[in-house]
Amino acid sequence: MDFRTPTRVAITGAAGFLGRSLVQVLGEHFPLRLLDVVPIPGTWDSRVGDVSQLEDALSLCEGCSDLVIGHMAPNRPEIYGTPTLPFDVNVKGTANLFHAACTHGIKRVVLISSISVVQGHQNAGEFLTRDLSPDPRAMYPLTKVLQEQTAHYYHQAHGLEVAVLRPAYICDEDTVSDKYGRHLLTVNWQFIDPRDIAEATRLALIAPQLTYEIFYLLGHPDADAHAEMGRLREFLGWKAKHTFEKYPRDGEVPGT
């Protein structure tokens, strides 16, 4: 099988909780160009910028072969209480990046979306498949739905190859801590380590053929009973390295 070889990968949100793992994993395989609203430590080609500004998106994508969209407005009540910042960052920023990708000849984009785009189906206990209709129940998942719709438009209208990754609860397996520093005593089927998201991203970038694909991205073995995980393993050859199996499940008593 002939895998692709990206020549330079642009990454947004590179200084964040997930972004740092994207940089660590992808940086072992490809040259990178990084963007965030804060300075990014390290020696990579990086810049401080705002995806809601088209000129920053264009500057990031110039000279790159691939794009990973990993940014998001912080998921806090004071941020998502109004649509202004979430739509500027998550929606307008994503549209700017897809426009910039087309402008500079980028052909493949990996969009880090969210399982919350089908939140209503999940709340109802349905098995989650990639063909379920969007059903957001809050501002954050609404913006992720609009990101995916933007991606699908650019795929259809401009031929961009897009892999949409839908992780659920992003948590470091070593510390069982999330991006806000919360430490968990128990886990469930929704847990996924950022390093495994980064590995799925790498596999999506090198896959020899891609059109517009949606993948649920969950690390715990219990996920197979809740979401369509086989597609990710079969199409990309992905396997979770961080399964959280050593920790008690929700409802179990830690230490017993």
N, C-alpha and C positions, 0 to 999 in steps of 0.2 A: 504494500500500500504506500502510495506516494503522499507523504505529509507535506503541508505547506511550511514555509519558513518565513515568518514575518521579518521584515528588515528593520522596522522601528515601530514600537507600540506606544501609543499615547494613552495615558491613564488619568482620569479625573478623580478627585477625592483622594489623592495619593497620600495625604498626611493622616488620614483617618484610621479608625480601628480596623476596618476591612482593607483600606488602601495600603496600609503598611504590609499586610500579608500579600497583597497583589504585587507590590514592588519586590518583596523578598523572593517570591516564587518565580514570577515572570522574569525578574532581573537575572536569574541564573541561566536563562535561555535566550533572551532577546535584548537588544538595545531598547532603552525606554526614554520617553519624554513625559514628565510629570507636571500636573497642575493641581493646585489647591488654593484656598483663600488665605492660607498661612504658609510661612516658609517651610520647606521640606528638607530635613537633614539628609546628608549624604552627598555623593559625588555625581549623581545622575543629572542629566539635562533637565532642569526643573525651573518652574517659574510660578510666581504668585499671580493669581488671576481669578476672574469671576466668570463662570460659564454663562451667566445671564447677559454678559456683554459679548456680542457677536465677534468683535475684534479679538478678544481673548481666545474664543473657540477656534477662530481661523488660524491664529498664531500657533496654537497647540497642534493642530492637525497638519500644518504644512510640513511636508517632507516625511510624514509617517505613512506606514502601510496598513496599520490596523488601529482600532480604537476600542478602549475599554471604558465604559461609562459606569463609574463607581461612586459618584458623588450623590449626596442627598442633603436637604435641609435638616438640621437636627430634629429628631422626632420627640419634641417636647410640647406640652400643652400650650405654652405661651407662643410657640412658633406656629403651630397649626390651628390656633384659634381664629385666624383669618386666612384667606387664600393668598395674600400678597407675597410673602416670602416663599412659601412652598411652591407656588406656581412659577415665581421668578426662577428659582433654583432648579426644581425638579422637572418642570414642564418646559418653560421657555429655554432653560439651559440645555435640556436634552434636544430640543428642536434646533437650537443653534449649533450643537455638536454634529447632528446629522447633516445639516446644511454644510457645515465646514468639511465634513467627511466627503460629501459629494464634490464640493469645490476643489478639493485637493486630491481627488482620485482614490481615496480609501475605499476598499471594497468589502471589508469585513469589520463588523462591530459586535462586541459582546456587551449586552445591557444587563446590569445587575438590577433586577426587578425585585419582586417580593411575592411570597405566597398570599399576602393579604389582598391581592387583586381578586381573589375568589373567596373573600372573607365570609360572605353570606353562605356559600356552599359549605365551607369549613364549619361554620357555626351550626349548620344543620346536620353535621355528621356525615356528609356525602364523601364518597371516595373522589379524590381530586385528580382529574385528568386534564390534559392540555387543551381539550376542546370545550371545556366549560365556559359559559358566558361570564364576562367580568361581573363581579358583584361586590363592589367596595362598600364599606359601612362607616367610613371616617375619611377625613381630609387626606391623611397620608396615603392610604391605599388608592384613593381617587387619583392622586398625582401619579402613582405607579401605573395605574390603568392607562392614563394619558401618555405616559412614557412609552408603554408598549404599543399603543395605537399609533403614536408618532413613528416608532420603529417600523411597524408594519406598513405604514404609508410609504416610507422611504424605500423599503424593500420592493413594494409593488411599483412605485413610480420611477425609481432610479436604479433598481437592481442590486441594492446593497444586500450582502449576505449578513444575516443577523442571528445570533444565538441569544435568547432571552433566558436568563437564569433566575429561578424563583426560590431563593432561600427563605427559611422561616426565622427561627430565633438564633441569631449569630452570637456565639459564645466560645470563649477560649477553653478548650478541653483541659489544659494543664491546671488552670486556676478556677475553672467554672465561673468565670466572670464575663460580663458583657461590656459593651462599649461605654456604659455609664458607670462602670466600676462596681456594679451590683454583683455580689457573690451568691451563688445558688447552692442549696444543700441537696436538691433532687433535680432530676432531669426528666424529659419526655421525648416523644417521637419527633418533635419539631427542632431539636437542637442540631446545629451545624457549626463546625469550626471554620474560622475565616481562612485557614490554610487549605482546607478542602475546597472552599469556594474558589480560591486562587488556582488550585490544580484543575478544577473544572474549566476555569477560564482559559488556562493554558491549552487544554485539550480542544476547546472550541476554536482557539486561534489556529491550531495546526491541522484540524480536521480537513481532509482533502476535498470534501464536498459539503456545502451548506447552502440552504435557501433561507427560510425563516423557521426557526425551531424554538420550541419552548420546553424547558427542562425544570422540573421540581428538583430542589437541591437540599437534601436532608441527610444527616449523618447517622442517626440512631437506627438500629436494625428494625425497630417497631414502625418505622416510616412506611415500609412496604404495605402495611395494612391500611394506610391512610391516603397514600398518594402514588401516582404513576412514576415509579422509580426505574423501572426496567429500561425505559427509553434512554435515560442518561447513561446507563451502563453499556447498553448495546451500541448506541450511536457514537458515544465519545470514549468508551472504554474506561469510564471513571469508577473508582471504588473508594469509599471513605477510609481514610487512615485514622480518623479521630471519631470514634463511635460512641463515646460517653457510656459504654457498657459497664464500666467499673463503678459508676455512681448509682445510688438508689433512684428508682423511678418515683415520680409523683405518687403520693399515697402510701409509699413504703416508709418505714421508720429508719432514718439514717443510723448506721452503726449496729443494726440488728442482723 
